[in-house]
Amino acid sequence: MAQAKTSRTRTATKAADAPTPRAGAVVGYARTSTAEQEAGLAGQERELRAAGCGKVFSEQVSSAGKRPQLEAALDYLREGDVLMVTRPDRLARSVADLLGIVATLDARNVALHVMSMGRSTLDTGSPTGRMMLTMLGAVAEFERALMLERQREGIAKAKGEGRYKGRKPTARARAGDVRRLHAEGVRPTEIAKRLGIGRASVYRVLQAKPGP
């Protein structure tokens, strides 16, 4: 009887020591820029924990720089988990960046929950959230189309006014001209000036072996 009791005790102890299943974990990510106060970061952390995040990754870095804690959070997440942030700009640099992160999460069956989207919330695990995400994607595509249209119009206008010269020729494209001028006794500095390329590029062409 005593042996059975001891066996049950050991079994219970092993069960207590076993790692808690991670499925369905809510993971938070908080970020402020280097120009913002640390109080803002602490405030995000409090909001995320109050919303149910069991683990929060946080950092104070510029959105344009590397974000090691975001990478760590993405690496930590598992299938069925939820990544939560307070605002979209805390997570992504742009709509395109946000969509890219969501695509990464989708591939691993991880949902994204943004606590504040104006007066709404974005939860990619819900039908409404997916609809909002689709709208964001459409907006991003529309903005890109407008940008390309403005770029084409600017080029057409510059061509009409005789101001458009296109891209500057690369040194590789002008390698034959570089060698010809050099054979004629023109110095590298003058070659660079005549062809509109850098002097260092001229030296690289002259030092490289001519192609077949």
N, C-alpha and C positions, 0 to 999 in steps of 0.2 A: 504493500500500500504506500509505504514511504517512498519506494523507488518510483512508483507511478506519479506521485505528487512532485518529486524532484524532476522527472522527465517533463511534466507539464510546465513546470516553472522555467526550465531551460528553453522549452519551445516558445513560451511567452516572451522570454528575454530576447531570443533571436528575432522574433517578429517585431519587437519594439526597436531593435537595432537596425532592422532592414530599412533601406532608403525609401523615402516617401515617393510614390509614383509622380512623375512630372506632367502627365497628360493634363491638358487644360490649364496650365499655369498662366497667370497674367503677369507679364513682364513690362516694366516701365522704362522709358528712356527720357531723360531730361537734358536740356542743353541751353546754355546762354553763351553769347559771344564774349570775347575777351574784353570788350569795352563795357559790358554790363556788370552790375554788382552781383556778388555771390549770393546776396539775399534772394535774388530772383531764382537762382538755381535751387536754393533750399525750399522756396515756395512751391516750385514745380514738384519737387520730391514729396513734399507733404500732400499735395493734391493727388499725386499718383498713388501713394500708399493709402490715402483715405478712400480712393476709388477701388481698392482691392489688390494692388500690385504687391506680390510677395517679394519681388526682387526688382531693384531699380538701378539702371546704369545711368550715370550722369557725368557730364564733362563741361568745361568752360573753354570752348574753342570757337574759332570763326567758322561759319558755315562753308566758306570757300576752301578751308584747309582740310587736312585729314581728320577724321573723326574716329579714333581708335575705340572709344566706348560704344559707339553705334555698331561698329564691326563686331565687337565682343557680344553685344546684345543679339545681333542677327545670328551669330555663331551659336549662342546659347539656346535660342528658340528651337522647339521641337514640334512635331506634328500635333495639331490640336491646341497649341498655345495661342495666346493673344498678346500682341505688342500694343502698348498703350502710350500715347503722348498727349500733352495738354493742348498743343496747337500744331497745325501742319508745318509752320515755319521753324519749329523746334526740331523737326525731323528731316525736312527736305529743303533743297536750295531753290526748287522751282516745281511747277506742276509736272514737268517731264521727269524730274528726279523722283518726285513722289510716286508717279506711276511705275517707274523702274523698281523702286523699293517694294511696292505692292506686288509687282510681278514676281519678284524674288520670294516674297512671303507666300504668295499663292502656290508657287511651285512646291513649297514645303507644307502646304495646308495649314498655314498660320494666318490668323485674321489680324487686321489692323483696326484699332479704335482710337479715333481722334476726339478728345473730350470737347474741344471748342472749335466749331467751324462757323464762325459768326454766331448765330443763334441756334445752330443745329449741331448734331454730332455725326461723325462719320464712322460707321462700323461695317467693315467689308464682310463681316460674317452674316449680315442681314440683307434682305432683298433691297430695302431702301438705300442702304449704304452702297451696295453694288451699283444702283442706279446713279447715285451721286458721283461715284467714281467714273462711271461711263460718261457723265456730263463733263467732269473735269478733263477727261481724255479728249472729248470733242472740243473743249475750249482750247486745250494745248495745241491740237491739230489746226484749229482755226487761226490761232496766233501765229503759228509757223507759216501757214499759207499767206497770211497778210504780210509777214516779214519778207518772204520770198517775192511776193508781188511788188512790194516797195523797192526791193533790191533790183528786180528786173526793170522797173520803171526808171529807176535812177540810172541804170546802165544805158537804157535806150535814150534817155535825155542827154547823157554825157556824149554818146556817140553822135547824136544829132547836132550837138554843139562843137563836135570835134575835140572834145576833151578826154574821151575814153581811150586809154592806151592798153587796157587789158593787164594781165599779170606780167610782171617783169620776167624776162627770160632767165632761166636757171643757168648756172655755169656749165652743167652737164650738156644742156641743149646747145650751148655756144662753144663747146670744146674745140670744134673744128676751127672756128674763127679765132679762138685764143691761140691755138698752135700756129695758125697761118700768120697772125700778126707778130707772134714771137719770132717766127722764122724770118720775118721781114726786118727784124731788129728793133721792134717796138718794145719798150720796157713794160713790165707787169703793171705798174701804176697807171700808165697811159692806156694799156689794154683794158683794165678795169673801168676806166673812165669812159672809153669809147663804147664799150659793150654794156655799160650800166650794171655791172656785177661787182661783187666785193673783191678786193685785192687778194685776200686769203683764198678765195675760190679760184682765182687765176693761178696761184701757186700750186693749189691742189691738182688742177688740170695738168699743169706742166710737169708735176712730179709723178703723175699717174702714167701707166703704160698705155699707149694708144690701143684702142680696140681693134679687132680683126677687120 
